[in-house]
Amino acid sequence: NAMKVVIFFVSVLMFLYLYSLAYGEIDKTMVLALSLDDVSGNITRDSSLYGLDAKVSGPKLVDGKFGKALEFNGEKDFVQVPDDKNLLLLNGGTLMV
C-alpha cells in the first residue's frame, strides 16, 4: 500500500513538472494579450497579468485559417482596449493580438 502512495506522488510530481515545461512562465513584460478567436458576447479576454479585457464592436466571429477569427468590415468595426497606465510602454513591453 505504501508503494502505491509513493507511485501516486511521483506521478503527480512528474505531471506538474511536465505541465510547467509545456506552459512555461508568464511573460511579465506582456501587458496585453488578446485572443481574437475567443470572444464571449462582446468581450475578448486579456490573458496577460493585467486583465485588460477589450470590448468588441461590430466584427463577426467567422471560421479562420486556424480556428475562429474576427472579420472586420474596414469601416466601423473595432476592438476597444481600456485605458490603463500599463499600456504606456515607456520602458518597453509586449503587445500581442
N, CA, C and O atoms as CSV, one atom per row, in Angstrom:
chain,resi,resn,atom,element,x,y,z
A,1,ASN,N,N,0.813,-1.190,0.000
A,1,ASN,CA,C,0.000,0.000,0.000
A,1,ASN,C,C,0.862,1.261,0.000
A,1,ASN,O,O,0.545,2.242,-0.674
A,2,ALA,N,N,1.942,1.224,0.755
A,2,ALA,CA,C,2.858,2.362,0.812
A,2,ALA,C,C,3.487,2.606,-0.559
A,2,ALA,O,O,3.726,3.751,-0.941
A,3,MET,N,N,3.751,1.539,-1.289
A,3,MET,CA,C,4.337,1.670,-2.629
A,3,MET,C,C,3.367,2.376,-3.582
A,3,MET,O,O,3.797,3.155,-4.433
A,4,LYS,N,N,2.076,2.113,-3.448
A,4,LYS,CA,C,1.071,2.782,-4.285
A,4,LYS,C,C,1.042,4.283,-4.003
A,4,LYS,O,O,0.894,5.091,-4.920
A,5,VAL,N,N,1.181,4.646,-2.743
A,5,VAL,CA,C,1.195,6.064,-2.357
A,5,VAL,C,C,2.424,6.750,-2.949
A,5,VAL,O,O,2.321,7.859,-3.475
A,6,VAL,N,N,3.577,6.102,-2.866
A,6,VAL,CA,C,4.813,6.660,-3.427
A,6,VAL,C,C,4.672,6.831,-4.933
A,6,VAL,O,O,5.025,7.878,-5.476
A,7,ILE,N,N,4.163,5.814,-5.605
A,7,ILE,CA,C,3.975,5.886,-7.065
A,7,ILE,C,C,3.007,7.011,-7.416
A,7,ILE,O,O,3.226,7.731,-8.390
A,8,PHE,N,N,1.940,7.171,-6.636
A,8,PHE,CA,C,0.983,8.244,-6.880
A,8,PHE,C,C,1.649,9.611,-6.775
A,8,PHE,O,O,1.482,10.451,-7.659
A,9,PHE,N,N,2.405,9.841,-5.697
A,9,PHE,CA,C,3.043,11.143,-5.506
A,9,PHE,C,C,4.115,11.414,-6.560
A,9,PHE,O,O,4.259,12.550,-7.012
A,10,VAL,N,N,4.849,10.413,-6.946
A,10,VAL,CA,C,5.849,10.580,-8.006
A,10,VAL,C,C,5.147,10.918,-9.318
A,10,VAL,O,O,5.624,11.760,-10.079
A,11,SER,N,N,4.024,10.271,-9.583
A,11,SER,CA,C,3.257,10.561,-10.799
A,11,SER,C,C,2.757,11.995,-10.811
A,11,SER,O,O,2.826,12.672,-11.836
A,12,VAL,N,N,2.254,12.459,-9.675
A,12,VAL,CA,C,1.758,13.836,-9.572
A,12,VAL,C,C,2.905,14.820,-9.790
A,12,VAL,O,O,2.753,15.799,-10.522
A,13,LEU,N,N,4.039,14.567,-9.166
A,13,LEU,CA,C,5.191,15.460,-9.343
A,13,LEU,C,C,5.664,15.488,-10.793
A,13,LEU,O,O,6.006,16.552,-11.310
A,14,MET,N,N,5.687,14.344,-11.446
A,14,MET,CA,C,6.086,14.291,-12.866
A,14,MET,C,C,5.095,15.085,-13.718
A,14,MET,O,O,5.500,15.826,-14.613
A,15,PHE,N,N,3.799,14.932,-13.439
A,15,PHE,CA,C,2.785,15.670,-14.185
A,15,PHE,C,C,3.002,17.177,-14.017
A,15,PHE,O,O,2.991,17.919,-14.999
A,16,LEU,N,N,3.197,17.627,-12.777
A,16,LEU,CA,C,3.400,19.056,-12.530
A,16,LEU,C,C,4.656,19.569,-13.221
A,16,LEU,O,O,4.667,20.677,-13.757
A,17,TYR,N,N,5.704,18.771,-13.207
A,17,TYR,CA,C,6.943,19.161,-13.875
A,17,TYR,C,C,6.724,19.297,-15.383
A,17,TYR,O,O,7.133,20.291,-15.984
A,18,LEU,N,N,6.085,18.306,-15.988
A,18,LEU,CA,C,5.839,18.349,-17.435
A,18,LEU,C,C,4.881,19.480,-17.802
A,18,LEU,O,O,5.038,20.117,-18.843
A,19,TYR,N,N,3.899,19.725,-16.955
A,19,TYR,CA,C,2.964,20.822,-17.182
A,19,TYR,C,C,3.702,22.157,-17.177
A,19,TYR,O,O,3.448,23.005,-18.032
A,20,SER,N,N,4.612,22.353,-16.225
A,20,SER,CA,C,5.352,23.614,-16.155
A,20,SER,C,C,6.268,23.783,-17.361
A,20,SER,O,O,6.483,24.908,-17.814
A,21,LEU,N,N,6.811,22.693,-17.889
A,21,LEU,CA,C,7.632,22.785,-19.100
A,21,LEU,C,C,6.789,23.170,-20.306
A,21,LEU,O,O,7.224,23.951,-21.152
A,22,ALA,N,N,5.595,22.625,-20.382
A,22,ALA,CA,C,4.729,22.872,-21.535
A,22,ALA,C,C,4.227,24.304,-21.568
A,22,ALA,O,O,4.147,24.900,-22.642
A,23,TYR,N,N,3.889,24.869,-20.419
A,23,TYR,CA,C,3.292,26.193,-20.399
A,23,TYR,C,C,4.251,27.290,-19.973
A,23,TYR,O,O,3.986,28.465,-20.226
A,24,GLY,N,N,5.330,26.946,-19.349
A,24,GLY,CA,C,6.356,27.913,-19.005
A,24,GLY,C,C,5.874,29.009,-18.077
A,24,GLY,O,O,4.766,28.966,-17.542
A,25,GLU,N,N,6.730,29.978,-17.908
A,25,GLU,CA,C,6.445,31.104,-17.031
A,25,GLU,C,C,5.730,32.188,-17.821
A,25,GLU,O,O,5.984,32.366,-19.012
A,26,ILE,N,N,4.846,32.903,-17.166
A,26,ILE,CA,C,4.132,34.006,-17.807
A,26,ILE,C,C,5.105,35.159,-18.026
A,26,ILE,O,O,5.862,35.528,-17.128
A,27,ASP,N,N,5.072,35.725,-19.237
A,27,ASP,CA,C,5.936,36.855,-19.578
A,27,ASP,C,C,5.412,38.105,-18.880
A,27,ASP,O,O,4.348,38.613,-19.232
A,28,LYS,N,N,6.151,38.598,-17.898
A,28,LYS,CA,C,5.708,39.747,-17.113
A,28,LYS,C,C,5.799,41.052,-17.890
A,28,LYS,O,O,5.222,42.054,-17.468
A,29,THR,N,N,6.519,41.066,-19.027
A,29,THR,CA,C,6.585,42.286,-19.834
A,29,THR,C,C,5.393,42.401,-20.777
A,29,THR,O,O,5.154,43.473,-21.333
A,30,MET,N,N,4.641,41.318,-20.968
A,30,MET,CA,C,3.486,41.367,-21.860
A,30,MET,C,C,2.339,42.050,-21.122
A,30,MET,O,O,1.864,41.550,-20.102
A,31,VAL,N,N,1.901,43.188,-21.639
A,31,VAL,CA,C,0.855,43.947,-20.958
A,31,VAL,C,C,-0.512,43.772,-21.595
A,31,VAL,O,O,-1.511,44.223,-21.034
A,32,LEU,N,N,-0.584,43.127,-22.755
A,32,LEU,CA,C,-1.870,42.891,-23.399
A,32,LEU,C,C,-1.754,41.681,-24.308
A,32,LEU,O,O,-0.862,41.626,-25.155
A,33,ALA,N,N,-2.646,40.710,-24.143
A,33,ALA,CA,C,-2.663,39.516,-24.997
A,33,ALA,C,C,-4.115,39.162,-25.276
A,33,ALA,O,O,-4.776,38.515,-24.464
A,34,LEU,N,N,-4.602,39.593,-26.430
A,34,LEU,CA,C,-5.995,39.352,-26.811
A,34,LEU,C,C,-6.067,38.218,-27.810
A,34,LEU,O,O,-5.343,38.207,-28.805
A,35,SER,N,N,-6.933,37.272,-27.544
A,35,SER,CA,C,-7.174,36.196,-28.489
A,35,SER,C,C,-8.438,36.552,-29.257
A,35,SER,O,O,-9.541,36.440,-28.721
A,36,LEU,N,N,-8.291,36.969,-30.481
A,36,LEU,CA,C,-9.444,37.437,-31.255
A,36,LEU,C,C,-10.255,36.294,-31.848
A,36,LEU,O,O,-11.136,36.521,-32.677
A,37,ASP,N,N,-9.960,35.062,-31.426
A,37,ASP,CA,C,-10.789,33.941,-31.855
A,37,ASP,C,C,-11.623,33.400,-30.698
A,37,ASP,O,O,-12.324,32.400,-30.852
A,38,ASP,N,N,-11.552,34.048,-29.555
A,38,ASP,CA,C,-12.274,33.608,-28.367
A,38,ASP,C,C,-13.011,34.806,-27.791
A,38,ASP,O,O,-12.517,35.474,-26.882
A,39,VAL,N,N,-14.200,35.072,-28.329
A,39,VAL,CA,C,-14.988,36.224,-27.922
A,39,VAL,C,C,-16.228,35.725,-27.195
A,39,VAL,O,O,-16.936,34.849,-27.690
A,40,SER,N,N,-16.485,36.283,-26.024
A,40,SER,CA,C,-17.667,35.924,-25.252
A,40,SER,C,C,-18.589,37.135,-25.221
A,40,SER,O,O,-18.289,38.131,-24.563
A,41,GLY,N,N,-19.708,37.053,-25.930
A,41,GLY,CA,C,-20.599,38.210,-26.057
A,41,GLY,C,C,-19.888,39.277,-26.858
A,41,GLY,O,O,-19.606,39.081,-28.041
A,42,ASN,N,N,-19.596,40.395,-26.235
A,42,ASN,CA,C,-18.846,41.452,-26.917
A,42,ASN,C,C,-17.511,41.715,-26.214
A,42,ASN,O,O,-16.980,42.823,-26.287
A,43,ILE,N,N,-16.970,40.703,-25.535
A,43,ILE,CA,C,-15.723,40.847,-24.786
A,43,ILE,C,C,-14.709,39.807,-25.258
A,43,ILE,O,O,-15.038,38.632,-25.427
A,44,THR,N,N,-13.471,40.259,-25.468
A,44,THR,CA,C,-12.363,39.335,-25.686
A,44,THR,C,C,-11.429,39.481,-24.489
A,44,THR,O,O,-11.053,40.590,-24.108
A,45,ARG,N,N,-11.066,38.360,-23.912
A,45,ARG,CA,C,-10.302,38.346,-22.653
A,45,ARG,C,C,-8.811,38.586,-22.887
A,45,ARG,O,O,-8.215,38.071,-23.833
A,46,ASP,N,N,-8.238,39.382,-21.996
A,46,ASP,CA,C,-6.793,39.617,-21.979
A,46,ASP,C,C,-6.160,38.533,-21.124
A,46,ASP,O,O,-6.500,38.393,-19.949
A,47,SER,N,N,-5.237,37.761,-21.700
A,47,SER,CA,C,-4.604,36.689,-20.931
A,47,SER,C,C,-3.263,37.116,-20.346
A,47,SER,O,O,-2.507,36.271,-19.866
A,48,SER,N,N,-2.951,38.418,-20.375
A,48,SER,CA,C,-1.754,38.903,-19.694
A,48,SER,C,C,-2.040,38.982,-18.193
A,48,SER,O,O,-3.144,38.671,-17.747
A,49,LEU,N,N,-1.060,39.390,-17.439
A,49,LEU,CA,C,-1.235,39.532,-15.990
A,49,LEU,C,C,-2.138,40.704,-15.623
A,49,LEU,O,O,-2.560,40.806,-14.472
A,50,TYR,N,N,-2.449,41.598,-16.574
A,50,TYR,CA,C,-3.152,42.838,-16.272
A,50,TYR,C,C,-4.668,42.763,-16.457
A,50,TYR,O,O,-5.386,43.622,-15.946
A,51,GLY,N,N,-5.168,41.760,-17.172
A,51,GLY,CA,C,-6.607,41.580,-17.309
A,51,GLY,C,C,-7.327,42.726,-17.980
A,51,GLY,O,O,-8.413,43.114,-17.549
A,52,LEU,N,N,-6.738,43.275,-19.031
A,52,LEU,CA,C,-7.340,44.413,-19.736
A,52,LEU,C,C,-8.287,43.899,-20.830
A,52,LEU,O,O,-8.018,44.064,-22.020
A,53,ASP,N,N,-9.385,43.283,-20.419
A,53,ASP,CA,C,-10.340,42.734,-21.374
A,53,ASP,C,C,-10.852,43.842,-22.291
A,53,ASP,O,O,-11.083,44.968,-21.851
A,54,ALA,N,N,-11.027,43.511,-23.565
A,54,ALA,CA,C,-11.396,44.511,-24.560
A,54,ALA,C,C,-12.834,44.316,-25.040
A,54,ALA,O,O,-13.351,43.199,-25.068
A,55,LYS,N,N,-13.461,45.422,-25.412
A,55,LYS,CA,C,-14.822,45.400,-25.948
A,55,LYS,C,C,-14.746,45.249,-27.470
A,55,LYS,O,O,-14.029,45.986,-28.147
A,56,VAL,N,N,-15.486,44.296,-27.980
A,56,VAL,CA,C,-15.561,44.054,-29.425
A,56,VAL,C,C,-16.828,44.710,-29.939
A,56,VAL,O,O,-17.916,44.451,-29.426
A,57,SER,N,N,-16.692,45.565,-30.958
A,57,SER,CA,C,-17.848,46.269,-31.504
A,57,SER,C,C,-17.916,46.093,-33.020
A,57,SER,O,O,-17.144,46.701,-33.761
A,58,GLY,N,N,-18.845,45.258,-33.466
A,58,GLY,CA,C,-19.087,45.137,-34.897
A,58,GLY,C,C,-18.601,43.884,-35.603
A,58,GLY,O,O,-19.390,43.268,-36.320
A,59,PRO,N,N,-17.346,43.466,-35.445
A,59,PRO,CA,C,-16.856,42.357,-36.260
A,59,PRO,C,C,-17.589,41.049,-35.956
A,59,PRO,O,O,-18.083,40.828,-34.850
A,60,LYS,N,N,-17.642,40.189,-36.985
A,60,LYS,CA,C,-18.289,38.892,-36.846
A,60,LYS,C,C,-17.240,37.836,-36.551
A,60,LYS,O,O,-16.115,37.915,-37.044
A,61,LEU,N,N,-17.610,36.840,-35.742
A,61,LEU,CA,C,-16.756,35.691,-35.485
A,61,LEU,C,C,-16.985,34.697,-36.620
A,61,LEU,O,O,-18.098,34.204,-36.806
A,62,VAL,N,N,-15.926,34.404,-37.378
A,62,VAL,CA,C,-16.026,33.531,-38.558
A,62,VAL,C,C,-14.963,32.429,-38.479
A,62,VAL,O,O,-14.063,32.470,-37.641
A,63,ASP,N,N,-15.090,31.459,-39.361
A,63,ASP,CA,C,-14.043,30.446,-39.474
A,63,ASP,C,C,-12.811,31.099,-40.078
A,63,ASP,O,O,-12.892,31.757,-41.115
A,64,GLY,N,N,-11.671,30.914,-39.425
A,64,GLY,CA,C,-10.420,31.498,-39.897
A,64,GLY,C,C,-9.488,30.437,-40.437
A,64,GLY,O,O,-9.877,29.280,-40.593
A,65,LYS,N,N,-8.273,30.826,-40.720
A,65,LYS,CA,C,-7.272,29.889,-41.237
A,65,LYS,C,C,-6.927,28.838,-40.192
A,65,LYS,O,O,-6.727,27.669,-40.523
A,66,PHE,N,N,-6.855,29.255,-38.921
A,66,PHE,CA,C,-6.570,28.350,-37.804
A,66,PHE,C,C,-7.656,28.563,-36.753
A,66,PHE,O,O,-7.484,29.403,-35.869
A,67,GLY,N,N,-8.747,27.846,-36.818
A,67,GLY,CA,C,-9.833,28.017,-35.844
A,67,GLY,C,C,-10.731,29.178,-36.225
A,67,GLY,O,O,-11.052,29.358,-37.399
A,68,LYS,N,N,-11.136,29.962,-35.244
A,68,LYS,CA,C,-12.021,31.104,-35.462
A,68,LYS,C,C,-11.228,32.390,-35.607
A,68,LYS,O,O,-10.041,32.439,-35.285
A,69,ALA,N,N,-11.902,33.444,-36.100
A,69,ALA,CA,C,-11.266,34.746,-36.279
A,69,ALA,C,C,-12.345,35.819,-36.285
A,69,ALA,O,O,-13.514,35.534,-36.544
A,70,LEU,N,N,-11.949,37.048,-36.002
A,70,LEU,CA,C,-12.867,38.172,-36.146
A,70,LEU,C,C,-12.728,38.751,-37.535
A,70,LEU,O,O,-11.617,38.964,-38.020
A,71,GLU,N,N,-13.852,39.005,-38.173
A,71,GLU,CA,C,-13.857,39.607,-39.515
A,71,GLU,C,C,-14.345,41.047,-39.386
A,71,GLU,O,O,-15.485,41.302,-38.999
A,72,PHE,N,N,-13.446,41.991,-39.722
A,72,PHE,CA,C,-13.757,43.418,-39.635
A,72,PHE,C,C,-14.220,43.928,-40.988
A,72,PHE,O,O,-13.735,43.473,-42.024
A,73,ASN,N,N,-15.168,44.884,-40.988
A,73,ASN,CA,C,-15.684,45.405,-42.256
A,73,ASN,C,C,-14.842,46.543,-42.823
A,73,ASN,O,O,-15.105,46.993,-43.938
A,74,GLY,N,N,-13.840,47.019,-42.090
A,74,GLY,CA,C,-12.964,48.075,-42.589
A,74,GLY,C,C,-13.536,49.471,-42.432
A,74,GLY,O,O,-12.912,50.441,-42.862
A,75,GLU,N,N,-14.699,49.593,-41.831
A,75,GLU,CA,C,-15.317,50.906,-41.677
A,75,GLU,C,C,-15.627,51.238,-40.220
A,75,GLU,O,O,-15.070,52.185,-39.664
A,76,LYS,N,N,-16.520,50.457,-39.599
A,76,LYS,CA,C,-16.994,50.800,-38.254
A,76,LYS,C,C,-16.670,49.752,-37.205
A,76,LYS,O,O,-16.950,49.973,-36.027
A,77,ASP,N,N,-16.096,48.628,-37.581
A,77,ASP,CA,C,-15.789,47.575,-36.619
A,77,ASP,C,C,-14.494,47.896,-35.879
A,77,ASP,O,O,-13.546,48.413,-36.469
A,78,PHE,N,N,-14.460,47.583,-34.572
A,78,PHE,CA,C,-13.235,47.838,-33.808
A,78,PHE,C,C,-13.214,47.003,-32.543
A,78,PHE,O,O,-14.228,46.436,-32.135
A,79,VAL,N,N,-12.043,46.937,-31.932
A,79,VAL,CA,C,-11.840,46.349,-30.607
A,79,VAL,C,C,-11.288,47.463,-29.733
A,79,VAL,O,O,-10.263,48.062,-30.058
A,80,GLN,N,N,-11.967,47.743,-28.619
A,80,GLN,CA,C,-11.591,48.844,-27.742
A,80,GLN,C,C,-10.948,48.307,-26.472
A,80,GLN,O,O,-11.582,47.597,-25.693
A,81,VAL,N,N,-9.681,48.657,-26.275
A,81,VAL,CA,C,-8.933,48.268,-25.085
A,81,VAL,C,C,-9.088,49.381,-24.053
A,81,VAL,O,O,-8.977,50.558,-24.396
A,82,PRO,N,N,-9.343,49.024,-22.791
A,82,PRO,CA,C,-9.497,50.082,-21.779
A,82,PRO,C,C,-8.198,50.849,-21.569
A,82,PRO,O,O,-7.105,50.293,-21.676
A,83,ASP,N,N,-8.338,52.134,-21.268
A,83,ASP,CA,C,-7.176,52.965,-20.972
A,83,ASP,C,C,-6.543,52.478,-19.675
A,83,ASP,O,O,-7.239,52.265,-18.683
A,84,ASP,N,N,-5.228,52.302,-19.683
A,84,ASP,CA,C,-4.529,51.823,-18.492
A,84,ASP,C,C,-3.095,52.310,-18.526
A,84,ASP,O,O,-2.474,52.344,-19.588
A,85,LYS,N,N,-2.561,52.689,-17.368
A,85,LYS,CA,C,-1.192,53.202,-17.286
A,85,LYS,C,C,-0.163,52.189,-17.778
A,85,LYS,O,O,0.909,52.584,-18.236
A,86,ASN,N,N,-0.465,50.887,-17.695
A,86,ASN,CA,C,0.479,49.854,-18.141
A,86,ASN,C,C,0.639,49.812,-19.658
A,86,ASN,O,O,1.583,49.202,-20.160
A,87,LEU,N,N,-0.257,50.443,-20.385
A,87,LEU,CA,C,-0.164,50.464,-21.848
A,87,LEU,C,C,0.721,51.587,-22.371
A,87,LEU,O,O,0.909,51.698,-23.583
A,88,LEU,N,N,1.263,52.410,-21.503
A,88,LEU,CA,C,2.137,53.500,-21.953
A,88,LEU,C,C,3.456,52.965,-22.533
A,88,LEU,O,O,4.013,53.585,-23.439
A,89,LEU,N,N,3.952,51.865,-22.050
A,89,LEU,CA,C,5.144,51.204,-22.569
A,89,LEU,C,C,6.351,52.141,-22.669
A,89,LEU,O,O,7.105,52.088,-23.640
A,90,LEU,N,N,6.521,52.972,-21.692
A,90,LEU,CA,C,7.630,53.918,-21.697
A,90,LEU,C,C,8.968,53.231,-21.553
A,90,LEU,O,O,9.983,53.735,-22.034
A,91,ASN,N,N,8.981,52.086,-20.897
A,91,ASN,CA,C,10.222,51.339,-20.692
A,91,ASN,C,C,10.247,50.025,-21.477
A,91,ASN,O,O,10.974,49.100,-21.117
A,92,GLY,N,N,9.463,49.943,-22.537
A,92,GLY,CA,C,9.384,48.731,-23.342
A,92,GLY,C,C,8.283,47.826,-22.846
A,92,GLY,O,O,7.755,48.020,-21.751
A,93,GLY,N,N,7.938,46.851,-23.636
A,93,GLY,CA,C,6.875,45.903,-23.289
A,93,GLY,C,C,6.439,45.167,-24.526
A,93,GLY,O,O,6.986,45.379,-25.609
A,94,THR,N,N,5.455,44.302,-24.373
A,94,THR,CA,C,4.976,43.482,-25.479
A,94,THR,C,C,3.476,43.550,-25.551
A,94,THR,O,O,2.798,43.386,-24.537
A,95,LEU,N,N,2.938,43.790,-26.743
A,95,LEU,CA,C,1.514,43.688,-27.020
A,95,LEU,C,C,1.330,42.532,-27.979
A,95,LEU,O,O,2.092,42.394,-28.936
A,96,MET,N,N,0.323,41.691,-27.736
A,96,MET,CA,C,0.101,40.546,-28.611
A,96,MET,C,C,-1.382,40.442,-28.912
A,96,MET,O,O,-2.207,40.476,-27.998
A,97,VAL,N,N,-1.728,40.315,-30.193
A,97,VAL,CA,C,-3.117,40.129,-30.599
A,97,VAL,C,C,-3.182,38.876,-31.436
A,97,VAL,O,O,-4.258,38.500,-31.902
